[in-house]
Amino acid sequence: MADQTEIGAIRALLGAKPRPVGWDERRRRIEEVGGAFPLAADIVLEAADCDGVPGEWSLAPGSNADRVLLYFHGGGYCSGSIASHRTLVTEAGRAAGTRTLAIAYRLAPENPFPAALDDARRAFAFLRKMGIPSGRIALGGDSAGGGLTLALLQALREEGETLPACAWLVSPWTDLTLSGATLATKDATDPLIHRGYLEELAAAYLPAGFDARDPRVSPLLANMAGLPPLLVTVGSDETLLADATRFAAVAGEADVAVTLSIYPHMIHAFPLWNAHLAEGRAALAEAGAFMRRHLA
């Protein structure tokens, strides 16, 4: 059973200030709540230039620098950063025993689709040019970063590239048509993500007249055949729960090895707060074991 004291404290953190309005304020707020707990003192960070895409390496003691978790942060394609997700990414690398590369892809509305996908492709190509085999690369992403991870996998498959070993999807936003039933049924329990907000994000990310049913932005509607093993991590108290459950079903129907882990009472992207949330640490341990198994 989830410790209601811990998740209650995270809910209090998220609700301590009024909901931000405007892109600048939203970007400041995600930095604030994502960086609420300090980075572990033993993590080594290094800035990276991934052929023009800013990134950041991290390495925990004892991790294998020859294996890489390439991570795409969440934030609805419009906010989020390396800094806001640093604690999540670095601890995921520790759990997986890998080096991590977090990517600062371009954000909407200044840079609508396909800017983020182009940056993701460039970051993967950068790793390959470094001589890192695809089989030693895991992909990861939360929320919009999960959708971006799936878009990258589709692009690599269509280009005939050897696919990464596996992918970890945290609370993935897989359906920009917003057809999931839990957008309504979980609205009262989710402190972060609501339909009106998602509508605004989708409008900012998609160019005028672009079809939200395009599988590059709504991977729920994509052909999943041939994708590598996937781990989907989601909380039961989030409006995007149906984005995860429906996606896992579609992937499974396409013969993809997919594991769906639903954490009771957890909220959107809950592993962000792993430092003070036992379920966040449990999710990291599960993801770490998953990546170690497939990167071996």
JOSUL-V373763 format. One line per field, one symbol per residue. psi: psi as a letter, one per 20 degrees, with the letter a starting at -180 (. if undefined). A space follows every 10 residues. Layout:
psi: ???
This chain:
psi: pqohgghhhg hhghjhqqpq pqgghhhggh gghhkhqqqq ijppqpqqom lipqrpqqpq piqoiiqpoo poqakkiiaq rgghjggggh hggghikrqq oqpmqqqrih nrpkgggghg hhgghgghhi joqhijpqqq qqchhghhgh hgggggghij qpqrhrqpoo lpoiniiljp hihghjhhio igpqghghgg gghhhpqpip oiipiihmih jroipjqrqq popqqikqhj ghhgghghgg ghhjkpoppo opopjqrpkh ihkhhkohhg hghggghghg gggii.
